[in-house]
Amino acid sequence: MSRSVVLVLVMIASSAVLCGAEYYKLSGVKRVEKDLYKTMDGLYLETRYCYHYTYGEDAVLKWNSPGSYDNKIIWSDDSTCDVKRIWKR
């Protein structure tokens, strides 16, 4: 394997580690009240200024770390909402 191919592979692997975002499927997300959503599994998501009305829609959660401003719910229409925190009862 040539040196340039190895260098590209190392760069790709290190960028994946640096990004660190994880994606999770959220099933049956319902809006409970302003900036509060609940999944079918009992997971609660507190958002910032989220006006997405849903009554059981599936979505994707992009999670970097607690307190990160890049944590988001990605809805099926490609709109997003910032997530402040998550908990389960």
PyMOL Python script that loads the backbone (N, CA, C, O; Angstrom):
from pymol import cmd

cmd.read_pdbstr("""\
ATOM      1  N   MET A   1       0.860  -1.171   0.000  1.00  0.00           N
ATOM      2  CA  MET A   1       0.000   0.000   0.000  1.00  0.00           C
ATOM      3  C   MET A   1       0.902   1.228   0.000  1.00  0.00           C
ATOM      4  O   MET A   1       1.871   1.312   0.754  1.00  0.00           O
ATOM      5  N   SER A   2       0.559   2.169  -0.859  1.00  0.00           N
ATOM      6  CA  SER A   2       1.413   3.353  -0.961  1.00  0.00           C
ATOM      7  C   SER A   2       1.273   4.250   0.263  1.00  0.00           C
ATOM      8  O   SER A   2       0.299   4.169   1.011  1.00  0.00           O
ATOM      9  N   ARG A   3       2.255   5.091   0.442  1.00  0.00           N
ATOM     10  CA  ARG A   3       2.285   5.970   1.606  1.00  0.00           C
ATOM     11  C   ARG A   3       1.131   6.963   1.587  1.00  0.00           C
ATOM     12  O   ARG A   3       0.589   7.282   2.645  1.00  0.00           O
ATOM     13  N   SER A   4       0.739   7.460   0.422  1.00  0.00           N
ATOM     14  CA  SER A   4      -0.355   8.439   0.324  1.00  0.00           C
ATOM     15  C   SER A   4      -1.702   7.804   0.685  1.00  0.00           C
ATOM     16  O   SER A   4      -2.548   8.472   1.281  1.00  0.00           O
ATOM     17  N   VAL A   5      -1.918   6.541   0.340  1.00  0.00           N
ATOM     18  CA  VAL A   5      -3.159   5.852   0.685  1.00  0.00           C
ATOM     19  C   VAL A   5      -3.254   5.670   2.196  1.00  0.00           C
ATOM     20  O   VAL A   5      -4.316   5.872   2.785  1.00  0.00           O
ATOM     21  N   VAL A   6      -2.136   5.287   2.823  1.00  0.00           N
ATOM     22  CA  VAL A   6      -2.111   5.124   4.270  1.00  0.00           C
ATOM     23  C   VAL A   6      -2.388   6.469   4.948  1.00  0.00           C
ATOM     24  O   VAL A   6      -3.129   6.522   5.930  1.00  0.00           O
ATOM     25  N   LEU A   7      -1.809   7.541   4.442  1.00  0.00           N
ATOM     26  CA  LEU A   7      -2.016   8.868   5.009  1.00  0.00           C
ATOM     27  C   LEU A   7      -3.484   9.281   4.919  1.00  0.00           C
ATOM     28  O   LEU A   7      -4.026   9.840   5.872  1.00  0.00           O
ATOM     29  N   VAL A   8      -4.126   9.014   3.795  1.00  0.00           N
ATOM     30  CA  VAL A   8      -5.546   9.341   3.630  1.00  0.00           C
ATOM     31  C   VAL A   8      -6.396   8.525   4.599  1.00  0.00           C
ATOM     32  O   VAL A   8      -7.322   9.066   5.203  1.00  0.00           O
ATOM     33  N   LEU A   9      -6.103   7.244   4.758  1.00  0.00           N
ATOM     34  CA  LEU A   9      -6.849   6.400   5.690  1.00  0.00           C
ATOM     35  C   LEU A   9      -6.699   6.884   7.133  1.00  0.00           C
ATOM     36  O   LEU A   9      -7.670   6.876   7.890  1.00  0.00           O
ATOM     37  N   VAL A  10      -5.519   7.297   7.514  1.00  0.00           N
ATOM     38  CA  VAL A  10      -5.290   7.820   8.864  1.00  0.00           C
ATOM     39  C   VAL A  10      -6.059   9.116   9.061  1.00  0.00           C
ATOM     40  O   VAL A  10      -6.627   9.332  10.132  1.00  0.00           O
ATOM     41  N   MET A  11      -6.093   9.985   8.056  1.00  0.00           N
ATOM     42  CA  MET A  11      -6.824  11.253   8.146  1.00  0.00           C
ATOM     43  C   MET A  11      -8.327  11.002   8.299  1.00  0.00           C
ATOM     44  O   MET A  11      -8.989  11.674   9.090  1.00  0.00           O
ATOM     45  N   ILE A  12      -8.857  10.056   7.559  1.00  0.00           N
ATOM     46  CA  ILE A  12     -10.281   9.732   7.646  1.00  0.00           C
ATOM     47  C   ILE A  12     -10.612   9.173   9.026  1.00  0.00           C
ATOM     48  O   ILE A  12     -11.605   9.573   9.635  1.00  0.00           O
ATOM     49  N   ALA A  13      -9.798   8.261   9.519  1.00  0.00           N
ATOM     50  CA  ALA A  13     -10.048   7.662  10.832  1.00  0.00           C
ATOM     51  C   ALA A  13      -9.966   8.705  11.936  1.00  0.00           C
ATOM     52  O   ALA A  13     -10.778   8.681  12.861  1.00  0.00           O
ATOM     53  N   SER A  14      -9.012   9.613  11.862  1.00  0.00           N
ATOM     54  CA  SER A  14      -8.875  10.622  12.918  1.00  0.00           C
ATOM     55  C   SER A  14     -10.004  11.642  12.856  1.00  0.00           C
ATOM     56  O   SER A  14     -10.425  12.147  13.897  1.00  0.00           O
ATOM     57  N   SER A  15     -10.502  11.956  11.678  1.00  0.00           N
ATOM     58  CA  SER A  15     -11.614  12.915  11.595  1.00  0.00           C
ATOM     59  C   SER A  15     -12.891  12.301  12.160  1.00  0.00           C
ATOM     60  O   SER A  15     -13.709  13.016  12.740  1.00  0.00           O
ATOM     61  N   ALA A  16     -13.077  11.007  12.006  1.00  0.00           N
ATOM     62  CA  ALA A  16     -14.258  10.353  12.569  1.00  0.00           C
ATOM     63  C   ALA A  16     -14.210  10.386  14.091  1.00  0.00           C
ATOM     64  O   ALA A  16     -15.246  10.544  14.737  1.00  0.00           O
ATOM     65  N   VAL A  17     -13.035  10.242  14.665  1.00  0.00           N
ATOM     66  CA  VAL A  17     -12.889  10.286  16.122  1.00  0.00           C
ATOM     67  C   VAL A  17     -13.128  11.700  16.633  1.00  0.00           C
ATOM     68  O   VAL A  17     -13.745  11.881  17.682  1.00  0.00           O
ATOM     69  N   LEU A  18     -12.647  12.703  15.905  1.00  0.00           N
ATOM     70  CA  LEU A  18     -12.806  14.087  16.335  1.00  0.00           C
ATOM     71  C   LEU A  18     -14.254  14.548  16.268  1.00  0.00           C
ATOM     72  O   LEU A  18     -14.695  15.303  17.134  1.00  0.00           O
ATOM     73  N   CYS A  19     -14.996  14.116  15.270  1.00  0.00           N
ATOM     74  CA  CYS A  19     -16.394  14.539  15.126  1.00  0.00           C
ATOM     75  C   CYS A  19     -17.222  14.008  16.284  1.00  0.00           C
ATOM     76  O   CYS A  19     -17.874  14.783  16.983  1.00  0.00           O
ATOM     77  N   GLY A  20     -17.205  12.726  16.492  1.00  0.00           N
ATOM     78  CA  GLY A  20     -17.805  12.121  17.655  1.00  0.00           C
ATOM     79  C   GLY A  20     -19.312  12.147  17.765  1.00  0.00           C
ATOM     80  O   GLY A  20     -19.838  11.691  18.780  1.00  0.00           O
ATOM     81  N   ALA A  21     -20.031  12.646  16.796  1.00  0.00           N
ATOM     82  CA  ALA A  21     -21.489  12.685  16.892  1.00  0.00           C
ATOM     83  C   ALA A  21     -22.058  11.280  16.758  1.00  0.00           C
ATOM     84  O   ALA A  21     -21.590  10.478  15.949  1.00  0.00           O
ATOM     85  N   GLU A  22     -23.069  10.999  17.560  1.00  0.00           N
ATOM     86  CA  GLU A  22     -23.764   9.720  17.481  1.00  0.00           C
ATOM     87  C   GLU A  22     -25.202   9.987  17.068  1.00  0.00           C
ATOM     88  O   GLU A  22     -25.775  11.018  17.419  1.00  0.00           O
ATOM     89  N   TYR A  23     -25.780   9.059  16.324  1.00  0.00           N
ATOM     90  CA  TYR A  23     -27.144   9.212  15.833  1.00  0.00           C
ATOM     91  C   TYR A  23     -28.014   8.085  16.388  1.00  0.00           C
ATOM     92  O   TYR A  23     -27.616   6.920  16.397  1.00  0.00           O
ATOM     93  N   TYR A  24     -29.200   8.454  16.847  1.00  0.00           N
ATOM     94  CA  TYR A  24     -30.131   7.494  17.421  1.00  0.00           C
ATOM     95  C   TYR A  24     -31.508   7.684  16.808  1.00  0.00           C
ATOM     96  O   TYR A  24     -31.927   8.811  16.543  1.00  0.00           O
ATOM     97  N   LYS A  25     -32.213   6.577  16.582  1.00  0.00           N
ATOM     98  CA  LYS A  25     -33.582   6.648  16.081  1.00  0.00           C
ATOM     99  C   LYS A  25     -34.522   6.901  17.258  1.00  0.00           C
ATOM    100  O   LYS A  25     -34.440   6.227  18.285  1.00  0.00           O
ATOM    101  N   LEU A  26     -35.405   7.867  17.101  1.00  0.00           N
ATOM    102  CA  LEU A  26     -36.435   8.165  18.098  1.00  0.00           C
ATOM    103  C   LEU A  26     -37.770   7.730  17.527  1.00  0.00           C
ATOM    104  O   LEU A  26     -38.159   8.191  16.454  1.00  0.00           O
ATOM    105  N   SER A  27     -38.481   6.851  18.220  1.00  0.00           N
ATOM    106  CA  SER A  27     -39.756   6.327  17.737  1.00  0.00           C
ATOM    107  C   SER A  27     -40.921   6.993  18.449  1.00  0.00           C
ATOM    108  O   SER A  27     -40.920   7.135  19.671  1.00  0.00           O
ATOM    109  N   GLY A  28     -41.905   7.397  17.676  1.00  0.00           N
ATOM    110  CA  GLY A  28     -43.146   7.919  18.232  1.00  0.00           C
ATOM    111  C   GLY A  28     -42.978   9.168  19.077  1.00  0.00           C
ATOM    112  O   GLY A  28     -43.493   9.234  20.193  1.00  0.00           O
ATOM    113  N   VAL A  29     -42.269  10.152  18.566  1.00  0.00           N
ATOM    114  CA  VAL A  29     -42.037  11.382  19.322  1.00  0.00           C
ATOM    115  C   VAL A  29     -43.312  12.219  19.344  1.00  0.00           C
ATOM    116  O   VAL A  29     -43.910  12.484  18.301  1.00  0.00           O
ATOM    117  N   LYS A  30     -43.719  12.632  20.543  1.00  0.00           N
ATOM    118  CA  LYS A  30     -44.909  13.475  20.713  1.00  0.00           C
ATOM    119  C   LYS A  30     -44.530  14.740  21.459  1.00  0.00           C
ATOM    120  O   LYS A  30     -43.704  14.715  22.372  1.00  0.00           O
ATOM    121  N   ARG A  31     -45.136  15.836  21.064  1.00  0.00           N
ATOM    122  CA  ARG A  31     -44.922  17.095  21.774  1.00  0.00           C
ATOM    123  C   ARG A  31     -45.778  17.087  23.040  1.00  0.00           C
ATOM    124  O   ARG A  31     -46.993  16.907  22.961  1.00  0.00           O
ATOM    125  N   VAL A  32     -45.158  17.278  24.203  1.00  0.00           N
ATOM    126  CA  VAL A  32     -45.851  17.296  25.479  1.00  0.00           C
ATOM    127  C   VAL A  32     -46.281  18.720  25.812  1.00  0.00           C
ATOM    128  O   VAL A  32     -47.428  18.964  26.188  1.00  0.00           O
ATOM    129  N   GLU A  33     -45.351  19.647  25.668  1.00  0.00           N
ATOM    130  CA  GLU A  33     -45.617  21.072  25.874  1.00  0.00           C
ATOM    131  C   GLU A  33     -44.503  21.838  25.189  1.00  0.00           C
ATOM    132  O   GLU A  33     -43.635  21.246  24.549  1.00  0.00           O
ATOM    133  N   LYS A  34     -44.528  23.157  25.323  1.00  0.00           N
ATOM    134  CA  LYS A  34     -43.513  23.991  24.673  1.00  0.00           C
ATOM    135  C   LYS A  34     -42.115  23.510  25.059  1.00  0.00           C
ATOM    136  O   LYS A  34     -41.782  23.437  26.242  1.00  0.00           O
ATOM    137  N   ASP A  35     -41.310  23.187  24.066  1.00  0.00           N
ATOM    138  CA  ASP A  35     -39.924  22.741  24.229  1.00  0.00           C
ATOM    139  C   ASP A  35     -39.769  21.461  25.044  1.00  0.00           C
ATOM    140  O   ASP A  35     -38.743  21.264  25.695  1.00  0.00           O
ATOM    141  N   LEU A  36     -40.772  20.593  25.014  1.00  0.00           N
ATOM    142  CA  LEU A  36     -40.669  19.295  25.681  1.00  0.00           C
ATOM    143  C   LEU A  36     -41.322  18.229  24.815  1.00  0.00           C
ATOM    144  O   LEU A  36     -42.485  18.349  24.431  1.00  0.00           O
ATOM    145  N   TYR A  37     -40.557  17.181  24.513  1.00  0.00           N
ATOM    146  CA  TYR A  37     -41.023  16.071  23.684  1.00  0.00           C
ATOM    147  C   TYR A  37     -40.787  14.764  24.423  1.00  0.00           C
ATOM    148  O   TYR A  37     -39.891  14.666  25.261  1.00  0.00           O
ATOM    149  N   LYS A  38     -41.605  13.755  24.102  1.00  0.00           N
ATOM    150  CA  LYS A  38     -41.493  12.440  24.730  1.00  0.00           C
ATOM    151  C   LYS A  38     -41.567  11.370  23.642  1.00  0.00           C
ATOM    152  O   LYS A  38     -42.359  11.476  22.705  1.00  0.00           O
ATOM    153  N   THR A  39     -40.725  10.330  23.780  1.00  0.00           N
ATOM    154  CA  THR A  39     -40.750   9.224  22.823  1.00  0.00           C
ATOM    155  C   THR A  39     -41.609   8.093  23.376  1.00  0.00           C
ATOM    156  O   THR A  39     -42.014   8.114  24.539  1.00  0.00           O
ATOM    157  N   MET A  40     -41.881   7.108  22.525  1.00  0.00           N
ATOM    158  CA  MET A  40     -42.642   5.933  22.949  1.00  0.00           C
ATOM    159  C   MET A  40     -41.925   5.176  24.070  1.00  0.00           C
ATOM    160  O   MET A  40     -42.569   4.522  24.889  1.00  0.00           O
ATOM    161  N   ASP A  41     -40.603   5.265  24.104  1.00  0.00           N
ATOM    162  CA  ASP A  41     -39.793   4.541  25.090  1.00  0.00           C
ATOM    163  C   ASP A  41     -39.681   5.275  26.426  1.00  0.00           C
ATOM    164  O   ASP A  41     -38.980   4.809  27.325  1.00  0.00           O
ATOM    165  N   GLY A  42     -40.361   6.416  26.570  1.00  0.00           N
ATOM    166  CA  GLY A  42     -40.314   7.158  27.829  1.00  0.00           C
ATOM    167  C   GLY A  42     -39.135   8.105  27.960  1.00  0.00           C
ATOM    168  O   GLY A  42     -38.825   8.561  29.061  1.00  0.00           O
ATOM    169  N   LEU A  43     -38.476   8.403  26.849  1.00  0.00           N
ATOM    170  CA  LEU A  43     -37.357   9.328  26.837  1.00  0.00           C
ATOM    171  C   LEU A  43     -37.893  10.748  26.659  1.00  0.00           C
ATOM    172  O   LEU A  43     -38.690  10.997  25.754  1.00  0.00           O
ATOM    173  N   TYR A  44     -37.468  11.672  27.505  1.00  0.00           N
ATOM    174  CA  TYR A  44     -37.888  13.071  27.403  1.00  0.00           C
ATOM    175  C   TYR A  44     -36.756  13.898  26.827  1.00  0.00           C
ATOM    176  O   TYR A  44     -35.590  13.704  27.173  1.00  0.00           O
ATOM    177  N   LEU A  45     -37.111  14.832  25.935  1.00  0.00           N
ATOM    178  CA  LEU A  45     -36.132  15.706  25.306  1.00  0.00           C
ATOM    179  C   LEU A  45     -36.561  17.149  25.514  1.00  0.00           C
ATOM    180  O   LEU A  45     -37.646  17.551  25.093  1.00  0.00           O
ATOM    181  N   GLU A  46     -35.711  17.919  26.161  1.00  0.00           N
ATOM    182  CA  GLU A  46     -35.968  19.346  26.330  1.00  0.00           C
ATOM    183  C   GLU A  46     -35.243  20.075  25.208  1.00  0.00           C
ATOM    184  O   GLU A  46     -34.049  19.868  24.992  1.00  0.00           O
ATOM    185  N   THR A  47     -35.971  20.932  24.494  1.00  0.00           N
ATOM    186  CA  THR A  47     -35.416  21.622  23.342  1.00  0.00           C
ATOM    187  C   THR A  47     -35.309  23.127  23.593  1.00  0.00           C
ATOM    188  O   THR A  47     -35.745  23.634  24.626  1.00  0.00           O
ATOM    189  N   ARG A  48     -34.720  23.823  22.621  1.00  0.00           N
ATOM    190  CA  ARG A  48     -34.622  25.288  22.642  1.00  0.00           C
ATOM    191  C   ARG A  48     -35.432  25.839  21.481  1.00  0.00           C
ATOM    192  O   ARG A  48     -35.133  25.555  20.321  1.00  0.00           O
ATOM    193  N   TYR A  49     -36.440  26.613  21.780  1.00  0.00           N
ATOM    194  CA  TYR A  49     -37.220  27.327  20.752  1.00  0.00           C
ATOM    195  C   TYR A  49     -37.699  26.408  19.631  1.00  0.00           C
ATOM    196  O   TYR A  49     -37.584  26.757  18.456  1.00  0.00           O
ATOM    197  N   CYS A  50     -38.227  25.254  19.975  1.00  0.00           N
ATOM    198  CA  CYS A  50     -38.687  24.280  18.983  1.00  0.00           C
ATOM    199  C   CYS A  50     -40.198  24.405  18.819  1.00  0.00           C
ATOM    200  O   CYS A  50     -40.948  24.286  19.788  1.00  0.00           O
ATOM    201  N   TYR A  51     -40.630  24.642  17.607  1.00  0.00           N
ATOM    202  CA  TYR A  51     -42.048  24.826  17.318  1.00  0.00           C
ATOM    203  C   TYR A  51     -42.589  23.716  16.422  1.00  0.00           C
ATOM    204  O   TYR A  51     -43.581  23.913  15.721  1.00  0.00           O
ATOM    205  N   HIS A  52     -41.950  22.563  16.440  1.00  0.00           N
ATOM    206  CA  HIS A  52     -42.381  21.440  15.604  1.00  0.00           C
ATOM    207  C   HIS A  52     -43.513  20.697  16.321  1.00  0.00           C
ATOM    208  O   HIS A  52     -43.321  20.166  17.415  1.00  0.00           O
ATOM    209  N   TYR A  53     -44.676  20.666  15.702  1.00  0.00           N
ATOM    210  CA  TYR A  53     -45.833  19.962  16.280  1.00  0.00           C
ATOM    211  C   TYR A  53     -45.871  18.550  15.730  1.00  0.00           C
ATOM    212  O   TYR A  53     -45.894  18.352  14.515  1.00  0.00           O
ATOM    213  N   THR A  54     -45.877  17.573  16.614  1.00  0.00           N
ATOM    214  CA  THR A  54     -45.888  16.177  16.200  1.00  0.00           C
ATOM    215  C   THR A  54     -46.749  15.363  17.168  1.00  0.00           C
ATOM    216  O   THR A  54     -46.845  15.669  18.356  1.00  0.00           O
ATOM    217  N   TYR A  55     -47.365  14.325  16.622  1.00  0.00           N
ATOM    218  CA  TYR A  55     -48.258  13.471  17.418  1.00  0.00           C
ATOM    219  C   TYR A  55     -47.876  12.007  17.285  1.00  0.00           C
ATOM    220  O   TYR A  55     -48.744  11.135  17.249  1.00  0.00           O
ATOM    221  N   GLY A  56     -46.563  11.734  17.210  1.00  0.00           N
ATOM    222  CA  GLY A  56     -46.109  10.354  17.107  1.00  0.00           C
ATOM    223  C   GLY A  56     -45.182  10.112  15.940  1.00  0.00           C
ATOM    224  O   GLY A  56     -45.120   8.997  15.421  1.00  0.00           O
ATOM    225  N   GLU A  57     -44.471  11.117  15.523  1.00  0.00           N
ATOM    226  CA  GLU A  57     -43.561  11.044  14.379  1.00  0.00           C
ATOM    227  C   GLU A  57     -42.226  10.418  14.788  1.00  0.00           C
ATOM    228  O   GLU A  57     -41.757  10.622  15.908  1.00  0.00           O
ATOM    229  N   ASP A  58     -41.619   9.658  13.880  1.00  0.00           N
ATOM    230  CA  ASP A  58     -40.270   9.152  14.103  1.00  0.00           C
ATOM    231  C   ASP A  58     -39.272  10.250  13.718  1.00  0.00           C
ATOM    232  O   ASP A  58     -39.538  11.063  12.832  1.00  0.00           O
ATOM    233  N   ALA A  59     -38.131  10.257  14.392  1.00  0.00           N
ATOM    234  CA  ALA A  59     -37.110  11.267  14.139  1.00  0.00           C
ATOM    235  C   ALA A  59     -35.738  10.664  14.435  1.00  0.00           C
ATOM    236  O   ALA A  59     -35.625   9.505  14.836  1.00  0.00           O
ATOM    237  N   VAL A  60     -34.706  11.468  14.230  1.00  0.00           N
ATOM    238  CA  VAL A  60     -33.336  11.054  14.511  1.00  0.00           C
ATOM    239  C   VAL A  60     -32.743  12.052  15.501  1.00  0.00           C
ATOM    240  O   VAL A  60     -32.942  13.261  15.379  1.00  0.00           O
ATOM    241  N   LEU A  61     -32.019  11.531  16.477  1.00  0.00           N
ATOM    242  CA  LEU A  61     -31.326  12.375  17.444  1.00  0.00           C
ATOM    243  C   LEU A  61     -29.846  12.383  17.099  1.00  0.00           C
ATOM    244  O   LEU A  61     -29.212  11.331  17.019  1.00  0.00           O
ATOM    245  N   LYS A  62     -29.301  13.576  16.897  1.00  0.00           N
ATOM    246  CA  LYS A  62     -27.851  13.736  16.704  1.00  0.00           C
ATOM    247  C   LYS A  62     -27.307  14.221  18.042  1.00  0.00           C
ATOM    248  O   LYS A  62     -27.667  15.303  18.504  1.00  0.00           O
ATOM    249  N   TRP A  63     -26.440  13.425  18.665  1.00  0.00           N
ATOM    250  CA  TRP A  63     -25.962  13.714  20.019  1.00  0.00           C
ATOM    251  C   TRP A  63     -24.446  13.756  20.038  1.00  0.00           C
ATOM    252  O   TRP A  63     -23.787  12.787  19.663  1.00  0.00           O
ATOM    253  N   ASN A  64     -23.893  14.878  20.475  1.00  0.00           N
ATOM    254  CA  ASN A  64     -22.435  15.015  20.634  1.00  0.00           C
ATOM    255  C   ASN A  64     -22.024  14.805  22.076  1.00  0.00           C
ATOM    256  O   ASN A  64     -21.247  13.899  22.379  1.00  0.00           O
ATOM    257  N   SER A  65     -22.539  15.636  22.965  1.00  0.00           N
ATOM    258  CA  SER A  65     -22.235  15.527  24.393  1.00  0.00           C
ATOM    259  C   SER A  65     -23.215  16.408  25.150  1.00  0.00           C
ATOM    260  O   SER A  65     -23.803  17.316  24.564  1.00  0.00           O
ATOM    261  N   PRO A  66     -23.401  16.159  26.438  1.00  0.00           N
ATOM    262  CA  PRO A  66     -24.292  17.026  27.218  1.00  0.00           C
ATOM    263  C   PRO A  66     -23.800  18.465  27.180  1.00  0.00           C
ATOM    264  O   PRO A  66     -22.604  18.723  27.308  1.00  0.00           O
ATOM    265  N   GLY A  67     -24.722  19.396  27.004  1.00  0.00           N
ATOM    266  CA  GLY A  67     -24.367  20.812  26.972  1.00  0.00           C
ATOM    267  C   GLY A  67     -23.874  21.311  25.636  1.00  0.00           C
ATOM    268  O   GLY A  67     -23.647  22.510  25.477  1.00  0.00           O
ATOM    269  N   SER A  68     -23.701  20.430  24.673  1.00  0.00           N
ATOM    270  CA  SER A  68     -23.241  20.839  23.348  1.00  0.00           C
ATOM    271  C   SER A  68     -24.362  21.557  22.612  1.00  0.00           C
ATOM    272  O   SER A  68     -25.531  21.192  22.736  1.00  0.00           O
ATOM    273  N   TYR A  69     -24.001  22.577  21.847  1.00  0.00           N
ATOM    274  CA  TYR A  69     -24.994  23.301  21.056  1.00  0.00           C
ATOM    275  C   TYR A  69     -25.248  22.627  19.719  1.00  0.00           C
ATOM    276  O   TYR A  69     -25.980  23.165  18.889  1.00  0.00           O
ATOM    277  N   ASP A  70     -24.661  21.466  19.498  1.00  0.00           N
ATOM    278  CA  ASP A  70     -24.858  20.744  18.241  1.00  0.00           C
ATOM    279  C   ASP A  70     -25.752  19.518  18.412  1.00  0.00           C
ATOM    280  O   ASP A  70     -25.869  18.724  17.478  1.00  0.00           O
ATOM    281  N   ASN A  71     -26.386  19.336  19.571  1.00  0.00           N
ATOM    282  CA  ASN A  71     -27.327  18.239  19.779  1.00  0.00           C
ATOM    283  C   ASN A  71     -28.654  18.623  19.140  1.00  0.00           C
ATOM    284  O   ASN A  71     -29.190  19.695  19.423  1.00  0.00           O
ATOM    285  N   LYS A  72     -29.188  17.762  18.281  1.00  0.00           N
ATOM    286  CA  LYS A  72     -30.383  18.114  17.519  1.00  0.00           C
ATOM    287  C   LYS A  72     -31.329  16.940  17.334  1.00  0.00           C
ATOM    288  O   LYS A  72     -30.912  15.782  17.302  1.00  0.00           O
ATOM    289  N   ILE A  73     -32.629  17.268  17.212  1.00  0.00           N
ATOM    290  CA  ILE A  73     -33.620  16.328  16.704  1.00  0.00           C
ATOM    291  C   ILE A  73     -33.764  16.658  15.228  1.00  0.00           C
ATOM    292  O   ILE A  73     -33.956  17.818  14.866  1.00  0.00           O
ATOM    293  N   ILE A  74     -33.675  15.656  14.384  1.00  0.00           N
ATOM    294  CA  ILE A  74     -33.854  15.843  12.946  1.00  0.00           C
ATOM    295  C   ILE A  74     -35.168  15.184  12.575  1.00  0.00           C
ATOM    296  O   ILE A  74     -35.313  13.967  12.681  1.00  0.00           O
ATOM    297  N   TRP A  75     -36.130  15.996  12.138  1.00  0.00           N
ATOM    298  CA  TRP A  75     -37.470  15.511  11.802  1.00  0.00           C
ATOM    299  C   TRP A  75     -37.519  14.985  10.378  1.00  0.00           C
ATOM    300  O   TRP A  75     -36.597  15.218   9.596  1.00  0.00           O
ATOM    301  N   SER A  76     -38.580  14.284  10.042  1.00  0.00           N
ATOM    302  CA  SER A  76     -38.708  13.662   8.717  1.00  0.00           C
ATOM    303  C   SER A  76     -38.765  14.685   7.581  1.00  0.00           C
ATOM    304  O   SER A  76     -38.459  14.347   6.438  1.00  0.00           O
ATOM    305  N   ASP A  77     -39.153  15.932   7.879  1.00  0.00           N
ATOM    306  CA  ASP A  77     -39.171  16.970   6.843  1.00  0.00           C
ATOM    307  C   ASP A  77     -37.842  17.728   6.777  1.00  0.00           C
ATOM    308  O   ASP A  77     -37.764  18.787   6.154  1.00  0.00           O
ATOM    309  N   ASP A  78     -36.792  17.188   7.421  1.00  0.00           N
ATOM    310  CA  ASP A  78     -35.435  17.740   7.479  1.00  0.00           C
ATOM    311  C   ASP A  78     -35.320  19.017   8.316  1.00  0.00           C
ATOM    312  O   ASP A  78     -34.271  19.661   8.300  1.00  0.00           O
ATOM    313  N   SER A  79     -36.362  19.392   9.039  1.00  0.00           N
ATOM    314  CA  SER A  79     -36.219  20.505   9.969  1.00  0.00           C
ATOM    315  C   SER A  79     -35.523  19.967  11.223  1.00  0.00           C
ATOM    316  O   SER A  79     -35.523  18.759  11.464  1.00  0.00           O
ATOM    317  N   THR A  80     -34.937  20.853  12.011  1.00  0.00           N
ATOM    318  CA  THR A  80     -34.213  20.437  13.206  1.00  0.00           C
ATOM    319  C   THR A  80     -34.613  21.289  14.402  1.00  0.00           C
ATOM    320  O   THR A  80     -35.121  22.400  14.251  1.00  0.00           O
ATOM    321  N   CYS A  81     -34.377  20.755  15.578  1.00  0.00           N
ATOM    322  CA  CYS A  81     -34.567  21.471  16.842  1.00  0.00           C
ATOM    323  C   CYS A  81     -33.352  21.203  17.712  1.00  0.00           C
ATOM    324  O   CYS A  81     -32.881  20.069  17.793  1.00  0.00           O
ATOM    325  N   ASP A  82     -32.848  22.232  18.358  1.00  0.00           N
ATOM    326  CA  ASP A  82     -31.735  22.074  19.291  1.00  0.00           C
ATOM    327  C   ASP A  82     -32.214  21.374  20.560  1.00  0.00           C
ATOM    328  O   ASP A  82     -33.290  21.676  21.076  1.00  0.00           O
ATOM    329  N   VAL A  83     -31.411  20.445  21.055  1.00  0.00           N
ATOM    330  CA  VAL A  83     -31.748  19.689  22.263  1.00  0.00           C
ATOM    331  C   VAL A  83     -30.862  20.164  23.406  1.00  0.00           C
ATOM    332  O   VAL A  83     -29.636  20.142  23.304  1.00  0.00           O
ATOM    333  N   LYS A  84     -31.497  20.596  24.505  1.00  0.00           N
ATOM    334  CA  LYS A  84     -30.752  21.037  25.691  1.00  0.00           C
ATOM    335  C   LYS A  84     -30.356  19.865  26.566  1.00  0.00           C
ATOM    336  O   LYS A  84     -29.205  19.755  26.988  1.00  0.00           O
ATOM    337  N   ARG A  85     -31.325  18.977  26.842  1.00  0.00           N
ATOM    338  CA  ARG A  85     -31.024  17.822  27.701  1.00  0.00           C
ATOM    339  C   ARG A  85     -32.015  16.700  27.443  1.00  0.00           C
ATOM    340  O   ARG A  85     -33.069  16.892  26.836  1.00  0.00           O
ATOM    341  N   ILE A  86     -31.633  15.509  27.931  1.00  0.00           N
ATOM    342  CA  ILE A  86     -32.431  14.294  27.748  1.00  0.00           C
ATOM    343  C   ILE A  86     -32.481  13.562  29.082  1.00  0.00           C
ATOM    344  O   ILE A  86     -31.494  13.533  29.817  1.00  0.00           O
ATOM    345  N   TRP A  87     -33.625  12.975  29.394  1.00  0.00           N
ATOM    346  CA  TRP A  87     -33.727  12.123  30.576  1.00  0.00           C
ATOM    347  C   TRP A  87     -34.815  11.089  30.357  1.00  0.00           C
ATOM    348  O   TRP A  87     -35.631  11.195  29.441  1.00  0.00           O
ATOM    349  N   LYS A  88     -34.806  10.084  31.223  1.00  0.00           N
ATOM    350  CA  LYS A  88     -35.799   9.020  31.134  1.00  0.00           C
ATOM    351  C   LYS A  88     -36.415   8.812  32.506  1.00  0.00           C
ATOM    352  O   LYS A  88     -35.709   8.773  33.514  1.00  0.00           O
ATOM    353  N   ARG A  89     -37.738   8.681  32.540  1.00  0.00           N
ATOM    354  CA  ARG A  89     -38.436   8.424  33.816  1.00  0.00           C
ATOM    355  C   ARG A  89     -38.696   6.971  33.985  1.00  0.00           C
ATOM    356  O   ARG A  89     -39.271   6.560  34.993  1.00  0.00           O
TER     357      ARG A  89
END
""", "prot")
cmd.dss("prot")
cmd.show_as("cartoon", "prot")
cmd.util.cbc("prot")
cmd.orient("prot")
